[in-house]
Protein backbone atom coordinates (compact mmCIF):
# COMPACT_ATOMS: atom_id res chain seq x y z
CA UNK A 1 0.00 0.00 0.00
CA UNK A 2 1.58 3.32 -1.10
CA UNK A 3 1.80 6.51 0.92
CA UNK A 4 -1.02 8.23 -0.95
CA UNK A 5 -3.40 5.36 -0.23
CA UNK A 6 -2.53 5.57 3.45
CA UNK A 7 -3.30 9.26 3.50
CA UNK A 8 -6.53 8.78 1.57
CA UNK A 9 -7.67 6.21 4.11
CA UNK A 10 -6.68 8.44 7.01
CA UNK A 11 -9.45 10.82 6.00
CA UNK A 12 -11.96 8.12 6.84
CA UNK A 13 -11.23 8.59 10.51
CA UNK A 14 -11.89 12.32 10.54
CA UNK A 15 -14.88 13.23 12.72
CA UNK A 16 -16.53 15.30 10.00
CA UNK A 17 -15.87 12.98 7.11
CA UNK A 18 -18.61 10.48 7.92
CA UNK A 19 -21.69 10.48 10.04
CA UNK A 20 -22.72 8.01 12.72
CA UNK A 21 -23.61 4.52 11.49
CA UNK A 22 -26.64 3.07 13.24
CA UNK A 23 -26.66 -0.54 14.44
CA UNK A 24 -27.71 -2.97 11.74
CA UNK A 25 -26.58 -0.72 8.87
CA UNK A 26 -23.67 -1.54 6.55
CA UNK A 27 -20.48 0.41 7.04
CA UNK A 28 -18.93 2.77 4.52
CA UNK A 29 -20.64 5.40 2.33
CA UNK A 30 -23.75 3.23 1.83
CA UNK A 31 -24.23 2.90 5.57
CA UNK A 32 -23.82 6.64 5.99
CA UNK A 33 -26.48 7.37 3.39
CA UNK A 34 -28.92 4.83 4.85
CA UNK A 35 -28.40 6.07 8.39
CA UNK A 36 -28.85 9.70 7.32
CA UNK A 37 -32.02 8.78 5.41
CA UNK A 38 -33.43 7.08 8.49
CA UNK A 39 -32.68 10.11 10.64
CA UNK A 40 -34.35 12.40 8.08
CA UNK A 41 -37.58 10.40 8.29
CA UNK A 42 -37.41 10.47 12.09
CA UNK A 43 -36.74 14.21 12.24
CA UNK A 44 -39.74 16.27 13.25
CA UNK A 45 -41.60 17.63 10.19
CA UNK A 46 -38.76 16.67 7.80
CA UNK A 47 -41.06 14.05 6.32
CA UNK A 48 -43.44 16.85 5.35
CA UNK A 49 -40.61 18.54 3.46
CA UNK A 50 -39.85 15.33 1.58
CA UNK A 51 -43.54 14.90 0.78
CA UNK A 52 -43.73 18.44 -0.60
CA UNK A 53 -40.65 17.89 -2.75
CA UNK A 54 -42.07 14.61 -4.01
CA UNK A 55 -45.40 16.29 -4.78
CA UNK A 56 -43.69 19.07 -6.74
CA UNK A 57 -41.73 16.55 -8.79
CA UNK A 58 -44.88 14.50 -9.40
CA UNK A 59 -46.88 17.54 -10.53
CA UNK A 60 -44.08 18.77 -12.77
CA UNK A 61 -43.60 15.39 -14.46
CA UNK A 62 -47.30 14.59 -14.98
CA UNK A 63 -48.79 18.08 -15.35
CA UNK A 64 -50.16 17.23 -18.77
CA UNK A 65 -52.08 14.29 -17.33
CA UNK A 66 -53.18 15.81 -14.02
CA UNK A 67 -54.36 19.23 -15.26
CA UNK A 68 -58.09 19.12 -16.12
CA UNK A 69 -57.74 21.86 -18.78
CA UNK A 70 -55.17 23.44 -21.04
CA UNK A 71 -53.52 26.09 -18.82
CA UNK A 72 -53.57 28.67 -21.63
CA UNK A 73 -57.05 27.94 -22.97
CA UNK A 74 -59.19 31.07 -22.78
CA UNK A 75 -62.96 30.69 -22.29
CA UNK A 76 -64.49 34.14 -22.33
CA UNK A 77 -67.85 32.77 -21.17
CA UNK A 78 -66.22 31.56 -17.95
CA UNK A 79 -64.39 34.71 -16.88
CA UNK A 80 -63.80 35.16 -13.12
CA UNK A 81 -65.88 32.18 -12.07
CA UNK A 82 -65.72 31.28 -8.38
CA UNK A 83 -64.47 27.81 -7.37
CA UNK A 84 -66.94 25.15 -8.41
CA UNK A 85 -67.13 21.50 -9.42
CA UNK A 86 -66.12 22.41 -12.97
CA UNK A 87 -63.22 24.63 -11.85
CA UNK A 88 -62.03 23.66 -8.38
CA UNK A 89 -59.87 26.79 -7.96
CA UNK A 90 -62.04 29.03 -10.13
CA UNK A 91 -61.04 30.86 -13.32
CA UNK A 92 -59.04 34.03 -13.98
CA UNK A 93 -59.84 37.21 -15.89
CA UNK A 94 -59.35 35.41 -19.22
CA UNK A 95 -61.41 32.36 -18.33
CA UNK A 96 -58.38 30.08 -17.80
CA UNK A 97 -58.63 27.31 -15.23
CA UNK A 98 -56.56 28.31 -12.19
CA UNK A 99 -55.99 24.74 -10.97
CA UNK A 100 -54.44 23.79 -14.30
CA UNK A 101 -52.21 26.86 -14.23
CA UNK A 102 -51.11 26.11 -10.66
CA UNK A 103 -50.19 22.55 -11.67
CA UNK A 104 -48.21 23.72 -14.72
CA UNK A 105 -46.68 26.50 -12.63
CA UNK A 106 -45.00 23.83 -10.50
CA UNK A 107 -42.83 23.02 -13.52
CA UNK A 108 -41.51 26.56 -13.67
CA UNK A 109 -40.91 26.83 -9.93
CA UNK A 110 -39.17 23.46 -9.66
CA UNK A 111 -37.07 24.07 -12.78
CA UNK A 112 -36.00 27.53 -11.65
CA UNK A 113 -35.34 26.34 -8.10
CA UNK A 114 -33.18 23.36 -9.06
CA UNK A 115 -31.28 24.86 -12.01
CA UNK A 116 -30.59 28.26 -10.45
CA UNK A 117 -29.37 26.63 -7.23
CA UNK A 118 -27.17 24.32 -9.32
CA UNK A 119 -25.63 27.38 -10.99
CA UNK A 120 -25.00 28.96 -7.59
CA UNK A 121 -23.71 25.66 -6.21
CA UNK A 122 -21.13 25.12 -8.95
CA UNK A 123 -19.93 28.72 -9.00
CA UNK A 124 -19.90 29.15 -5.23
CA UNK A 125 -18.15 25.84 -4.55
CA UNK A 126 -15.40 26.53 -7.07
CA UNK A 127 -14.79 30.03 -5.71
CA UNK A 128 -14.98 28.90 -2.08
CA UNK A 129 -12.60 25.96 -2.54
CA UNK A 130 -10.02 28.06 -4.38
CA UNK A 131 -10.23 30.91 -1.87
CA UNK A 132 -10.24 28.67 1.20
CA UNK A 133 -7.42 26.38 0.12
CA UNK A 134 -4.97 28.82 -1.47
CA UNK A 135 -5.69 31.81 0.78
CA UNK A 136 -3.57 34.93 0.54
CA UNK A 137 -4.22 37.39 -2.27
CA UNK A 138 -6.38 34.86 -4.11
CA UNK A 139 -8.67 34.56 -1.10
CA UNK A 140 -8.73 38.31 -0.57
CA UNK A 141 -9.59 39.12 -4.18
CA UNK A 142 -12.30 36.50 -4.55
CA UNK A 143 -13.97 37.29 -1.23
CA UNK A 144 -14.01 41.02 -1.92
CA UNK A 145 -15.75 40.28 -5.22
CA UNK A 146 -18.30 38.15 -3.34
CA UNK A 147 -18.77 40.94 -0.80
CA UNK A 148 -19.52 43.34 -3.65
CA UNK A 149 -22.21 41.00 -5.00
CA UNK A 150 -23.67 40.38 -1.54
CA UNK A 151 -23.86 44.13 -0.89
CA UNK A 152 -26.82 44.41 -3.28
CA UNK A 153 -30.26 43.27 -2.09
CA UNK A 154 -30.96 39.92 -3.72
CA UNK A 155 -34.10 41.03 -5.55
CA UNK A 156 -32.55 44.28 -6.80
CA UNK A 157 -29.51 42.44 -8.16
CA UNK A 158 -31.71 39.79 -9.80
CA UNK A 159 -33.82 42.55 -11.36
CA UNK A 160 -30.72 44.29 -12.73
CA UNK A 161 -29.31 41.09 -14.23
CA UNK A 162 -32.66 40.11 -15.74
CA UNK A 163 -33.11 43.59 -17.19
CA UNK A 164 -29.67 43.37 -18.78
CA UNK A 165 -30.19 39.87 -20.19
CA UNK A 166 -33.87 40.21 -21.08
CA UNK A 167 -37.05 38.42 -20.05
CA UNK A 168 -37.31 34.65 -20.09
CA UNK A 169 -37.05 31.68 -17.78
CA UNK A 170 -33.44 30.97 -18.80
CA UNK A 171 -32.25 34.48 -17.97
CA UNK A 172 -34.22 34.39 -14.71
CA UNK A 173 -32.40 31.20 -13.69
CA UNK A 174 -29.02 32.76 -14.50
CA UNK A 175 -29.89 35.90 -12.52
CA UNK A 176 -31.07 33.95 -9.47
CA UNK A 177 -28.05 31.66 -9.65
CA UNK A 178 -25.63 34.60 -9.67
CA UNK A 179 -27.43 36.18 -6.71
CA UNK A 180 -26.88 33.10 -4.53
CA UNK A 181 -23.25 32.42 -5.48
CA UNK A 182 -21.79 34.54 -2.62
CA UNK A 183 -23.65 32.52 0.03
CA UNK A 184 -22.26 29.22 -1.22
CA UNK A 185 -18.78 30.70 -1.71
CA UNK A 186 -18.61 31.98 1.87
CA UNK A 187 -19.88 28.69 3.29
CA UNK A 188 -17.43 26.54 1.31
CA UNK A 189 -14.53 28.89 2.04
CA UNK A 190 -15.15 28.72 5.78
CA UNK A 191 -15.30 24.93 5.71
CA UNK A 192 -12.20 24.68 3.52
CA UNK A 193 -10.22 26.97 5.83
CA UNK A 194 -11.00 24.64 8.72
CA UNK A 195 -10.36 21.35 6.93
CA UNK A 196 -7.08 22.39 5.30
CA UNK A 197 -5.47 22.60 8.76
CA UNK A 198 -6.42 19.02 9.71
CA UNK A 199 -3.66 16.50 10.27
CA UNK A 200 -4.58 14.25 7.35
CA UNK A 201 -4.41 17.20 4.91
CA UNK A 202 -1.04 18.32 6.25
CA UNK A 203 0.24 14.74 6.04
CA UNK A 204 -0.88 14.46 2.42
CA UNK A 205 0.87 17.73 1.61
CA UNK A 206 4.05 16.55 3.35
CA UNK A 207 4.07 13.37 1.27
CA UNK A 208 3.96 15.38 -1.94
CA UNK A 209 0.27 15.18 -2.90
CA UNK A 210 -0.71 17.80 -5.48
CA UNK A 211 -3.12 20.60 -4.75
CA UNK A 212 -5.80 19.11 -6.97
CA UNK A 213 -5.59 15.74 -5.23
CA UNK A 214 -5.77 17.33 -1.78
CA UNK A 215 -8.79 19.46 -2.71
CA UNK A 216 -10.74 16.65 -4.39
CA UNK A 217 -9.82 13.71 -2.15
CA UNK A 218 -9.51 15.30 1.28
CA UNK A 219 -11.14 18.74 1.48
CA UNK A 220 -14.19 18.38 -0.76
CA UNK A 221 -15.65 15.25 0.91
CA UNK A 222 -15.47 16.98 4.28
CA UNK A 223 -17.42 20.10 3.25
CA UNK A 224 -20.34 18.50 1.40
CA UNK A 225 -22.75 18.10 4.35
CA UNK A 226 -23.36 21.84 5.00
CA UNK A 227 -23.50 22.45 1.25
CA UNK A 228 -26.36 19.97 0.87
CA UNK A 229 -28.28 21.73 3.64
CA UNK A 230 -27.64 25.15 2.13
CA UNK A 231 -28.74 23.93 -1.30
CA UNK A 232 -32.05 22.57 0.00
CA UNK A 233 -32.80 25.85 1.77
CA UNK A 234 -31.79 27.90 -1.28
CA UNK A 235 -34.32 26.10 -3.47
CA UNK A 236 -37.11 27.66 -1.42
CA UNK A 237 -35.53 31.12 -1.63
CA UNK A 238 -35.08 30.69 -5.40
CA UNK A 239 -38.79 29.88 -5.78
CA UNK A 240 -39.66 33.09 -3.92
CA UNK A 241 -37.24 35.15 -6.02
CA UNK A 242 -38.62 33.74 -9.28
CA UNK A 243 -42.15 34.50 -8.10
CA UNK A 244 -41.09 38.07 -7.27
CA UNK A 245 -39.48 38.56 -10.70
CA UNK A 246 -42.56 37.21 -12.46
CA UNK A 247 -44.80 39.35 -10.25
CA UNK A 248 -42.84 42.42 -11.37
CA UNK A 249 -43.12 41.37 -15.01
CA UNK A 250 -39.47 40.54 -15.73
CA UNK A 251 -39.52 36.80 -15.14
CA UNK A 252 -41.35 34.16 -17.15
CA UNK A 253 -42.87 35.32 -20.43
CA UNK A 254 -46.67 35.20 -20.64
CA UNK A 255 -48.79 33.20 -21.24
CA UNK A 256 -46.55 30.59 -19.54
CA UNK A 257 -48.10 29.62 -16.21
CA UNK A 258 -46.02 30.83 -13.27
CA UNK A 259 -47.06 31.26 -9.66
CA UNK A 260 -45.56 34.74 -9.55
CA UNK A 261 -47.24 35.93 -12.74
CA UNK A 262 -50.55 34.50 -11.46
CA UNK A 263 -50.17 36.58 -8.31
CA UNK A 264 -49.51 39.65 -10.43
CA UNK A 265 -52.65 39.00 -12.50
CA UNK A 266 -54.77 38.33 -9.42
CA UNK A 267 -53.55 41.45 -7.59
CA UNK A 268 -56.00 43.61 -9.56
CA UNK A 269 -58.95 41.42 -8.55
CA UNK A 270 -58.31 40.92 -4.83
CA UNK A 271 -61.73 42.30 -3.87
CA UNK A 272 -63.84 40.73 -6.61
CA UNK A 273 -61.96 37.46 -7.28
CA UNK A 274 -59.60 36.66 -4.39
CA UNK A 275 -59.26 33.04 -5.52
CA UNK A 276 -56.97 34.22 -8.33
CA UNK A 277 -54.31 35.09 -5.73
CA UNK A 278 -55.09 32.56 -3.01
CA UNK A 279 -54.25 29.46 -5.07
CA UNK A 280 -50.78 30.50 -6.34
CA UNK A 281 -49.96 32.17 -3.02
CA UNK A 282 -50.79 28.98 -1.12
CA UNK A 283 -48.70 26.95 -3.58
CA UNK A 284 -45.67 29.19 -2.99
CA UNK A 285 -46.18 29.04 0.79
CA UNK A 286 -46.39 25.24 0.92
CA UNK A 287 -43.43 24.76 -1.45
CA UNK A 288 -41.12 27.11 0.46
CA UNK A 289 -42.21 25.75 3.85
CA UNK A 290 -41.51 22.21 2.67
CA UNK A 291 -38.03 23.12 1.40
CA UNK A 292 -37.18 24.85 4.69
CA UNK A 293 -38.35 21.89 6.78
CA UNK A 294 -36.39 19.52 4.54
CA UNK A 295 -33.29 21.68 5.02
CA UNK A 296 -33.69 21.50 8.79
CA UNK A 297 -34.07 17.73 8.59
CA UNK A 298 -30.96 17.39 6.45
CA UNK A 299 -28.99 19.54 8.88
CA UNK A 300 -29.99 17.31 11.78
CA UNK A 301 -29.30 14.11 9.84
CA UNK A 302 -25.90 15.17 8.48
CA UNK A 303 -24.50 16.84 11.60
CA UNK A 304 -22.89 14.19 13.87
CA UNK A 305 -23.32 16.32 16.99
CA UNK A 306 -27.03 16.86 16.40
CA UNK A 307 -27.43 13.18 15.52
CA UNK A 308 -25.93 12.11 18.86
CA UNK A 309 -28.48 14.26 20.65
C-alpha positions in Angstrom: 0.0 0.0 0.0 1.6 3.3 -1.1 1.8 6.5 0.9 -1.0 8.2 -1.0 -3.4 5.4 -0.2 -2.5 5.6 3.4 -3.3 9.3 3.5 -6.5 8.8 1.6 -7.7 6.2 4.1 -6.7 8.4 7.0 -9.5 10.8 6.0 -12.0 8.1 6.8 -11.2 8.6 10.5 -11.9 12.3 10.5 -14.9 13.2 12.7 -16.5 15.3 10.0 -15.9 13.0 7.1 -18.6 10.5 7.9 -21.7 10.5 10.0 -22.7 8.0 12.7 -23.6 4.5 11.5 -26.6 3.1 13.2 -26.7 -0.5 14.4 -27.7 -3.0 11.7 -26.6 -0.7 8.9 -23.7 -1.5 6.6 -20.5 0.4 7.0 -18.9 2.8 4.5 -20.6 5.4 2.3 -23.7 3.2 1.8 -24.2 2.9 5.6 -23.8 6.6 6.0 -26.5 7.4 3.4 -28.9 4.8 4.9 -28.4 6.1 8.4 -28.8 9.7 7.3 -32.0 8.8 5.4 -33.4 7.1 8.5 -32.7 10.1 10.6 -34.4 12.4 8.1 -37.6 10.4 8.3 -37.4 10.5 12.1 -36.7 14.2 12.2 -39.7 16.3 13.2 -41.6 17.6 10.2 -38.8 16.7 7.8 -41.1 14.1 6.3 -43.4 16.9 5.4 -40.6 18.5 3.5 -39.9 15.3 1.6 -43.5 14.9 0.8 -43.7 18.4 -0.6 -40.7 17.9 -2.8 -42.1 14.6 -4.0 -45.4 16.3 -4.8 -43.7 19.1 -6.7 -41.7 16.5 -8.8 -44.9 14.5 -9.4 -46.9 17.5 -10.5 -44.1 18.8 -12.8 -43.6 15.4 -14.5 -47.3 14.6 -15.0 -48.8 18.1 -15.3 -50.2 17.2 -18.8 -52.1 14.3 -17.3 -53.2 15.8 -14.0 -54.4 19.2 -15.3 -58.1 19.1 -16.1 -57.7 21.9 -18.8 -55.2 23.4 -21.0 -53.5 26.1 -18.8 -53.6 28.7 -21.6 -57.1 27.9 -23.0 -59.2 31.1 -22.8 -63.0 30.7 -22.3 -64.5 34.1 -22.3 -67.8 32.8 -21.2 -66.2 31.6 -17.9 -64.4 34.7 -16.9 -63.8 35.2 -13.1 -65.9 32.2 -12.1 -65.7 31.3 -8.4 -64.5 27.8 -7.4 -66.9 25.1 -8.4 -67.1 21.5 -9.4 -66.1 22.4 -13.0 -63.2 24.6 -11.9 -62.0 23.7 -8.4 -59.9 26.8 -8.0 -62.0 29.0 -10.1 -61.0 30.9 -13.3 -59.0 34.0 -14.0 -59.8 37.2 -15.9 -59.3 35.4 -19.2 -61.4 32.4 -18.3 -58.4 30.1 -17.8 -58.6 27.3 -15.2 -56.6 28.3 -12.2 -56.0 24.7 -11.0 -54.4 23.8 -14.3 -52.2 26.9 -14.2 -51.1 26.1 -10.7 -50.2 22.6 -11.7 -48.2 23.7 -14.7 -46.7 26.5 -12.6 -45.0 23.8 -10.5 -42.8 23.0 -13.5 -41.5 26.6 -13.7 -40.9 26.8 -9.9 -39.2 23.5 -9.7 -37.1 24.1 -12.8 -36.0 27.5 -11.7 -35.3 26.3 -8.1 -33.2 23.4 -9.1 -31.3 24.9 -12.0 -30.6 28.3 -10.4 -29.4 26.6 -7.2 -27.2 24.3 -9.3 -25.6 27.4 -11.0 -25.0 29.0 -7.6 -23.7 25.7 -6.2 -21.1 25.1 -8.9 -19.9 28.7 -9.0 -19.9 29.2 -5.2 -18.2 25.8 -4.5 -15.4 26.5 -7.1 -14.8 30.0 -5.7 -15.0 28.9 -2.1 -12.6 26.0 -2.5 -10.0 28.1 -4.4 -10.2 30.9 -1.9 -10.2 28.7 1.2 -7.4 26.4 0.1 -5.0 28.8 -1.5 -5.7 31.8 0.8 -3.6 34.9 0.5 -4.2 37.4 -2.3 -6.4 34.9 -4.1 -8.7 34.6 -1.1 -8.7 38.3 -0.6 -9.6 39.1 -4.2 -12.3 36.5 -4.6 -14.0 37.3 -1.2 -14.0 41.0 -1.9 -15.8 40.3 -5.2 -18.3 38.1 -3.3 -18.8 40.9 -0.8 -19.5 43.3 -3.6 -22.2 41.0 -5.0 -23.7 40.4 -1.5 -23.9 44.1 -0.9 -26.8 44.4 -3.3 -30.3 43.3 -2.1 -31.0 39.9 -3.7 -34.1 41.0 -5.5 -32.5 44.3 -6.8 -29.5 42.4 -8.2 -31.7 39.8 -9.8 -33.8 42.5 -11.4 -30.7 44.3 -12.7 -29.3 41.1 -14.2 -32.7 40.1 -15.7 -33.1 43.6 -17.2 -29.7 43.4 -18.8 -30.2 39.9 -20.2 -33.9 40.2 -21.1 -37.1 38.4 -20.0 -37.3 34.6 -20.1 -37.0 31.7 -17.8 -33.4 31.0 -18.8 -32.3 34.5 -18.0 -34.2 34.4 -14.7 -32.4 31.2 -13.7 -29.0 32.8 -14.5 -29.9 35.9 -12.5 -31.1 34.0 -9.5 -28.0 31.7 -9.6 -25.6 34.6 -9.7 -27.4 36.2 -6.7 -26.9 33.1 -4.5 -23.2 32.4 -5.5 -21.8 34.5 -2.6 -23.7 32.5 0.0 -22.3 29.2 -1.2 -18.8 30.7 -1.7 -18.6 32.0 1.9 -19.9 28.7 3.3 -17.4 26.5 1.3 -14.5 28.9 2.0 -15.1 28.7 5.8 -15.3 24.9 5.7 -12.2 24.7 3.5 -10.2 27.0 5.8 -11.0 24.6 8.7 -10.4 21.3 6.9 -7.1 22.4 5.3 -5.5 22.6 8.8 -6.4 19.0 9.7 -3.7 16.5 10.3 -4.6 14.2 7.3 -4.4 17.2 4.9 -1.0 18.3 6.3 0.2 14.7 6.0 -0.9 14.5 2.4 0.9 17.7 1.6 4.1 16.6 3.3 4.1 13.4 1.3 4.0 15.4 -1.9 0.3 15.2 -2.9 -0.7 17.8 -5.5 -3.1 20.6 -4.7 -5.8 19.1 -7.0 -5.6 15.7 -5.2 -5.8 17.3 -1.8 -8.8 19.5 -2.7 -10.7 16.7 -4.4 -9.8 13.7 -2.2 -9.5 15.3 1.3 -11.1 18.7 1.5 -14.2 18.4 -0.8 -15.6 15.2 0.9 -15.5 17.0 4.3 -17.4 20.1 3.2 -20.3 18.5 1.4 -22.8 18.1 4.4 -23.4 21.8 5.0 -23.5 22.4 1.2 -26.4 20.0 0.9 -28.3 21.7 3.6 -27.6 25.2 2.1 -28.7 23.9 -1.3 -32.0 22.6 0.0 -32.8 25.9 1.8 -31.8 27.9 -1.3 -34.3 26.1 -3.5 -37.1 27.7 -1.4 -35.5 31.1 -1.6 -35.1 30.7 -5.4 -38.8 29.9 -5.8 -39.7 33.1 -3.9 -37.2 35.1 -6.0 -38.6 33.7 -9.3 -42.2 34.5 -8.1 -41.1 38.1 -7.3 -39.5 38.6 -10.7 -42.6 37.2 -12.5 -44.8 39.4 -10.3 -42.8 42.4 -11.4 -43.1 41.4 -15.0 -39.5 40.5 -15.7 -39.5 36.8 -15.1 -41.3 34.2 -17.2 -42.9 35.3 -20.4 -46.7 35.2 -20.6 -48.8 33.2 -21.2 -46.6 30.6 -19.5 -48.1 29.6 -16.2 -46.0 30.8 -13.3 -47.1 31.3 -9.7 -45.6 34.7 -9.6 -47.2 35.9 -12.7 -50.5 34.5 -11.5 -50.2 36.6 -8.3 -49.5 39.6 -10.4 -52.6 39.0 -12.5 -54.8 38.3 -9.4 -53.5 41.5 -7.6 -56.0 43.6 -9.6 -58.9 41.4 -8.6 -58.3 40.9 -4.8 -61.7 42.3 -3.9 -63.8 40.7 -6.6 -62.0 37.5 -7.3 -59.6 36.7 -4.4 -59.3 33.0 -5.5 -57.0 34.2 -8.3 -54.3 35.1 -5.7 -55.1 32.6 -3.0 -54.2 29.5 -5.1 -50.8 30.5 -6.3 -50.0 32.2 -3.0 -50.8 29.0 -1.1 -48.7 27.0 -3.6 -45.7 29.2 -3.0 -46.2 29.0 0.8 -46.4 25.2 0.9 -43.4 24.8 -1.4 -41.1 27.1 0.5 -42.2 25.8 3.8 -41.5 22.2 2.7 -38.0 23.1 1.4 -37.2 24.8 4.7 -38.4 21.9 6.8 -36.4 19.5 4.5 -33.3 21.7 5.0 -33.7 21.5 8.8 -34.1 17.7 8.6 -31.0 17.4 6.5 -29.0 19.5 8.9 -30.0 17.3 11.8 -29.3 14.1 9.8 -25.9 15.2 8.5 -24.5 16.8 11.6 -22.9 14.2 13.9 -23.3 16.3 17.0 -27.0 16.9 16.4 -27.4 13.2 15.5 -25.9 12.1 18.9 -28.5 14.3 20.6 
